Amino acid sequence: MEATKHYAIKLGTLYIKYPIFVAASDVVYADDLITRRSIEGSIFQLFGSIIDWQSKKQAIVTILTTKAKLLALLHISAWLL
């Protein structure tokens, strides 16, 4: 333990050329041919480095691409709260 206590993870660079925090999501509409559920994915970045991501099937079947994307945005915004 003593040998690694001074190690750290460095995010980004000295000059900030990225937004400090970024959250993004996208949807593949009705990709599952059997259940017709969409697959959503989201990514979180801090200083240009990925700190978290997720991908999962949506729990409900949506009939429009727009509704599937809004549902993914709802999930990502709930994670931020």
C-alpha distances in whole Angstrom, upper triangle without the diagonal:
4,6,6,6,10,11,14,17,20,23,26,28,29,32,32,35,34,34,31,31,33,34,36,38,41,43,44,47,48,46,46,50,50,49,50,47,45,41,39,36,34,32,30,29,27,28,29,26,26,24,26,29,31,34,36,40,42,43,47,49,50,54,53,50,50,50,47,45,46,44,41,41,41,38,36,38,37,33,33,35
4,6,5,8,10,14,17,20,23,26,27,28,32,32,35,34,35,32,32,34,36,38,40,43,45,47,50,51,49,49,53,53,52,53,49,48,44,42,39,37,34,32,30,28,29,30,27,28,26,28,31,34,37,39,43,45,46,50,52,53,56,56,53,53,52,49,47,48,46,43,43,44,41,38,40,39,35,35,36
4,6,8,9,12,15,18,22,25,25,26,30,31,33,33,34,31,32,34,35,37,39,42,44,45,49,50,48,48,52,53,52,52,49,47,43,41,38,36,33,31,29,27,27,28,26,26,25,27,30,33,36,39,42,44,46,49,52,53,56,55,52,52,51,48,47,48,46,43,43,43,40,38,40,39,36,35,37
4,5,5,9,12,15,18,21,22,23,27,28,30,29,30,27,28,30,31,33,35,38,40,42,45,47,45,45,49,49,48,48,45,43,40,37,34,32,29,27,25,24,24,25,22,23,21,24,27,29,33,35,39,41,42,46,48,49,52,51,48,48,48,45,43,44,42,39,39,40,37,34,36,36,32,31,33
4,6,8,12,15,18,21,22,23,26,27,29,29,29,26,27,29,31,33,35,38,41,43,46,47,46,46,50,50,49,49,46,44,40,38,34,32,29,27,25,23,23,25,22,23,21,24,27,30,33,36,40,41,43,46,48,49,52,51,48,48,48,45,43,43,42,39,39,39,36,34,35,34,31,30,32
4,7,10,12,16,19,19,20,23,24,27,27,27,25,26,28,30,33,35,38,41,43,46,48,46,47,50,51,50,50,47,44,41,38,35,32,29,26,24,22,21,23,21,22,21,24,27,30,34,37,40,42,43,47,49,49,53,51,48,48,48,45,43,43,42,39,38,39,37,34,35,35,31,30,32
4,7,10,13,16,17,18,22,22,24,24,25,22,23,25,27,30,32,35,37,39,43,44,43,43,47,48,47,47,43,41,37,35,31,29,26,23,21,19,19,20,18,19,18,21,24,27,30,33,37,39,41,44,46,47,50,48,45,45,45,42,40,40,40,36,36,37,34,31,33,33,29,28,30
4,6,10,13,14,15,19,19,21,20,21,19,19,22,24,26,29,31,34,36,40,42,40,41,45,46,44,44,41,38,35,32,28,26,22,20,18,15,15,17,14,16,14,18,21,24,28,31,35,36,38,41,43,44,47,45,42,41,41,39,36,37,36,33,32,33,31,28,29,29,26,25,27
4,6,10,12,14,17,16,18,17,18,16,16,18,20,23,25,28,31,33,36,38,37,38,42,43,41,41,38,35,31,29,25,22,19,16,14,12,12,13,10,12,11,15,18,21,25,28,32,33,35,38,40,40,43,42,38,38,38,35,33,34,33,30,29,30,28,25,26,27,23,22,25
4,7,8,10,13,13,15,14,16,14,15,17,20,22,25,28,31,33,36,39,37,39,42,44,43,42,38,36,32,29,25,23,19,16,13,11,10,11,9,12,12,16,19,22,26,29,33,34,37,39,41,41,43,41,38,38,38,36,33,34,33,30,29,31,29,25,26,28,24,23,25
4,7,9,11,10,12,11,12,10,11,13,16,19,21,24,28,30,33,36,35,36,40,42,40,39,36,33,29,26,23,20,16,13,10,7,6,7,6,9,10,13,16,20,23,27,30,31,34,37,38,38,40,38,35,34,35,32,30,30,30,27,26,27,26,22,23,25,22,20,23
4,7,8,7,8,8,10,9,11,13,16,18,21,24,28,30,33,36,35,37,40,42,41,39,36,33,30,27,23,20,16,14,10,8,5,6,7,10,12,15,18,22,24,28,31,32,35,37,39,38,40,38,34,34,35,32,29,30,31,27,26,28,27,23,24,26,23,21,24
4,5,6,8,9,12,11,14,16,19,21,25,27,31,33,36,39,38,40,44,46,44,43,40,37,33,30,27,24,20,18,14,11,8,9,10,14,16,19,21,25,28,32,35,36,39,41,42,41,43,41,37,36,38,36,32,33,34,31,29,31,30,26,27,29,26,24,27
4,6,9,11,13,13,16,18,22,24,28,30,34,36,40,43,41,44,47,49,48,46,43,40,37,33,30,27,23,20,17,14,10,12,14,17,18,22,25,28,31,35,38,39,42,44,45,44,46,44,40,39,40,38,35,36,36,33,31,33,32,29,29,31,29,26,29
4,6,9,11,11,15,17,21,23,26,29,33,35,38,42,41,43,46,49,47,45,42,39,36,33,29,26,23,20,16,14,10,12,14,18,19,23,25,29,31,35,38,38,41,43,44,43,45,42,39,37,39,37,34,34,35,32,30,32,32,28,28,31,28,26,28
4,6,7,8,11,13,17,19,23,26,29,32,35,38,38,40,43,46,44,42,39,36,33,29,26,23,20,17,13,11,7,9,12,15,17,20,22,26,28,32,35,35,38,40,41,39,41,38,35,34,35,34,30,30,32,29,26,29,28,24,25,27,25,22,25
4,7,9,12,13,16,18,21,24,28,30,33,36,36,38,41,44,42,40,37,34,31,28,25,22,19,17,13,12,8,8,12,15,17,20,22,25,27,31,34,34,37,39,39,38,39,36,33,32,33,32,28,29,30,27,25,28,28,24,24,27,25,23,26
4,6,8,9,13,14,18,20,24,27,30,33,32,35,38,40,39,37,34,30,28,24,21,18,15,13,10,9,6,6,9,12,14,17,18,21,24,27,30,30,33,35,36,34,36,33,30,28,30,28,25,25,27,24,22,24,24,20,21,24,22,19,22
4,6,7,10,13,16,19,23,26,29,32,32,34,38,40,38,36,33,29,27,23,20,17,14,12,9,8,6,7,11,12,14,16,17,21,23,26,29,29,31,33,34,32,34,31,28,26,28,27,23,23,24,22,19,22,21,18,18,21,19,16,19
4,7,10,13,17,20,24,27,30,33,33,35,38,40,38,36,33,30,27,24,21,17,14,11,8,6,5,7,10,12,12,14,17,20,23,26,29,29,31,33,34,33,35,33,30,28,29,27,24,24,25,22,20,21,21,17,17,19,17,14,17
4,7,10,14,17,21,24,27,30,29,32,35,37,35,33,30,26,24,20,17,13,11,7,6,5,6,8,9,10,10,12,13,16,19,22,25,25,27,29,31,30,32,30,27,25,25,24,21,21,21,18,16,18,17,13,13,16,14,11,14
4,7,10,14,17,21,23,26,26,28,32,34,31,30,26,23,21,17,14,10,8,6,5,7,8,8,10,9,10,11,12,14,17,20,22,22,25,26,28,26,29,26,23,22,22,21,17,18,18,15,13,16,15,11,12,15,13,11,14
4,7,11,14,18,20,23,23,25,29,30,28,26,23,20,17,13,11,7,6,5,7,9,12,11,12,10,10,10,9,11,14,16,19,18,21,23,24,23,25,23,20,19,19,17,14,14,15,12,10,12,11,8,9,12,10,9,12
4,7,11,14,16,20,20,22,25,27,25,23,20,17,14,11,8,6,5,7,9,12,14,13,13,11,12,11,10,11,12,15,17,16,19,21,21,20,22,20,17,16,16,14,11,12,13,10,8,11,11,8,10,13,12,11,15
4,7,11,13,16,16,18,22,24,22,19,16,13,11,7,6,4,6,9,12,15,18,16,16,13,14,12,9,9,9,11,13,13,16,17,18,17,19,17,13,13,13,11,8,10,10,7,7,10,9,7,10,13,12,13,16
4,7,9,13,13,16,19,21,19,17,14,10,9,6,6,7,9,12,15,18,21,18,19,16,17,15,12,11,10,11,12,12,15,16,16,15,16,14,11,11,12,9,7,10,10,7,8,12,11,10,13,15,15,16,19
4,6,9,9,12,15,17,16,13,10,7,6,4,6,9,12,15,18,22,24,22,22,19,20,17,14,12,9,10,9,9,13,13,13,11,13,11,8,10,10,7,6,9,9,7,10,12,12,12,15,17,17,18,21
4,7,6,9,12,15,14,11,9,6,5,6,9,12,15,18,21,25,27,24,24,21,22,19,16,14,11,10,9,10,14,14,12,12,13,12,9,11,12,9,9,12,12,10,13,16,15,16,19,20,20,22,25
4,6,9,10,13,12,8,7,5,7,8,11,14,18,21,24,28,30,28,27,24,26,22,19,16,13,12,10,10,13,12,10,8,9,8,6,9,10,7,8,12,11,11,14,16,16,17,20,21,21,23,26
4,6,7,9,8,5,5,4,7,10,14,17,20,24,27,31,33,31,30,27,28,24,21,18,14,12,10,10,12,11,8,8,9,9,8,12,11,9,11,14,13,13,17,18,17,19,22,23,23,26,28
4,6,9,9,6,7,6,7,10,13,16,20,23,26,30,32,29,29,25,26,23,19,17,13,12,9,11,13,13,11,12,12,13,11,15,15,11,13,17,15,15,18,20,19,20,23,24,24,26,29
4,6,6,5,6,7,8,12,14,18,21,25,28,32,34,32,31,27,28,24,21,17,14,11,9,10,12,12,10,12,13,15,14,17,16,13,16,19,17,16,20,21,20,21,24,25,25,27,30
4,6,5,8,10,11,15,18,22,25,29,32,35,38,35,34,31,32,28,24,21,17,15,12,14,15,14,12,13,14,15,15,19,18,16,18,21,19,19,23,24,23,25,28,28,28,31,33
4,6,8,11,13,17,20,23,27,30,33,37,40,37,36,32,33,29,26,22,19,16,12,14,14,13,11,14,15,17,17,21,19,17,20,22,20,21,24,25,23,26,29,28,29,32,33
4,5,9,11,15,18,21,25,28,31,35,38,36,35,31,31,27,24,20,17,14,10,11,10,10,8,11,12,15,15,18,17,14,18,19,17,18,21,21,20,23,26,25,26,29,30
4,7,10,13,16,20,23,27,30,34,36,34,33,30,30,27,23,20,16,14,10,10,11,9,6,8,9,11,12,15,14,11,15,17,15,16,19,20,19,21,24,24,25,28,29
4,7,10,13,17,20,23,27,30,33,31,30,27,27,23,20,16,13,10,6,6,7,7,5,7,10,11,11,14,12,9,12,14,12,12,16,16,15,18,21,20,21,24,26
4,6,10,13,17,20,24,27,30,28,27,24,24,21,17,14,11,9,6,6,9,8,7,8,10,10,9,11,10,7,9,12,10,10,13,14,13,15,18,19,19,22,24
4,7,10,14,17,20,24,27,25,24,20,21,17,14,11,7,6,4,6,9,11,10,11,14,13,11,13,13,9,10,13,11,9,13,14,12,14,17,17,17,20,22
4,7,11,14,17,21,23,22,21,17,18,14,11,8,6,6,6,7,10,12,12,12,15,14,11,13,12,8,8,11,9,6,9,11,9,10,13,14,14,16,19
4,7,11,14,17,20,18,17,14,14,11,7,6,4,7,9,10,13,15,16,16,18,17,14,15,15,11,10,12,11,8,10,12,10,9,13,14,13,15,18
4,7,10,14,17,15,14,11,11,8,6,5,7,9,12,12,15,17,19,18,21,19,16,16,16,13,11,13,12,8,9,11,9,7,11,12,10,12,15
4,7,10,13,11,10,7,8,6,4,7,9,12,15,16,19,21,22,22,25,23,20,19,19,17,14,16,15,11,12,14,12,9,12,14,11,12,15
4,7,10,9,8,6,6,5,6,9,12,15,18,19,21,24,25,25,27,25,22,22,22,19,17,17,17,14,13,15,13,9,11,13,10,10,14
4,6,6,5,4,6,7,9,12,15,19,22,22,25,27,29,28,31,28,25,24,25,23,20,20,21,17,16,18,16,13,14,16,14,12,16
4,5,5,6,6,9,12,16,19,22,25,26,28,30,32,31,34,32,29,27,28,26,23,23,23,20,19,20,19,15,16,18,15,13,16
4,6,8,10,13,15,19,22,25,28,29,32,34,35,34,36,34,31,30,30,29,25,26,26,23,21,23,22,19,19,21,19,17,20
4,7,9,12,14,17,20,23,27,27,30,32,33,32,35,32,29,28,29,27,24,25,25,22,21,23,22,18,19,22,19,18,21
4,6,9,11,15,18,22,25,26,29,31,33,32,35,32,29,29,29,27,24,25,25,22,21,23,21,18,19,21,18,17,21
4,6,8,11,14,18,21,23,25,28,29,29,32,30,26,26,27,24,21,23,22,19,18,20,18,15,17,19,16,15,19
4,7,11,14,18,21,22,25,27,29,29,32,31,28,27,27,24,22,23,22,19,18,20,17,14,16,17,13,13,16
4,7,11,14,17,19,21,24,26,26,29,28,25,24,24,21,19,20,19,16,16,17,14,11,14,15,11,12,15
4,7,10,14,15,18,21,22,23,26,24,21,22,21,18,17,18,17,13,14,15,12,10,14,14,11,13,16
4,7,10,12,15,17,19,20,23,22,19,20,19,16,15,16,14,11,13,14,11,10,13,14,11,13,17
4,7,9,12,15,16,17,20,20,17,18,17,14,13,15,13,10,13,14,11,11,15,15,13,16,19
4,6,9,12,13,15,18,18,16,17,16,12,13,15,12,10,13,14,11,12,16,15,14,17,20
4,6,9,10,12,15,15,14,16,14,11,12,14,11,10,14,14,12,14,17,17,16,20,21
4,6,7,9,12,13,12,14,11,8,10,11,8,8,12,12,10,12,15,15,15,18,20
4,7,10,13,15,15,16,13,11,13,13,10,11,14,13,11,14,17,15,16,20,20
4,6,10,12,13,14,11,9,12,13,9,11,14,13,13,16,18,17,18,22,22
4,7,9,11,12,10,8,12,13,11,12,16,15,15,18,20,20,21,24,25
4,6,7,9,6,6,10,10,9,11,14,14,15,17,19,19,21,23,24
4,7,9,7,8,11,12,12,14,16,17,18,20,22,22,24,26,28
4,5,5,7,9,10,11,13,15,16,17,19,20,21,23,25,26
4,5,5,6,9,10,11,12,14,16,17,18,20,22,23,25
4,5,5,6,9,10,11,12,14,15,16,18,20,21,23
4,5,5,6,9,10,10,12,14,15,16,19,20,21
4,6,5,6,9,10,11,13,14,16,17,19,21
4,5,5,6,9,10,11,12,14,16,17,19
4,5,5,6,9,10,10,12,14,15,17
4,5,5,6,9,10,11,13,15,16
4,5,5,6,9,10,11,13,15
4,5,5,6,8,10,11,13
4,6,5,6,9,10,11
4,6,5,6,9,10
4,5,5,7,9
4,5,5,7
4,5,5
4,6
4
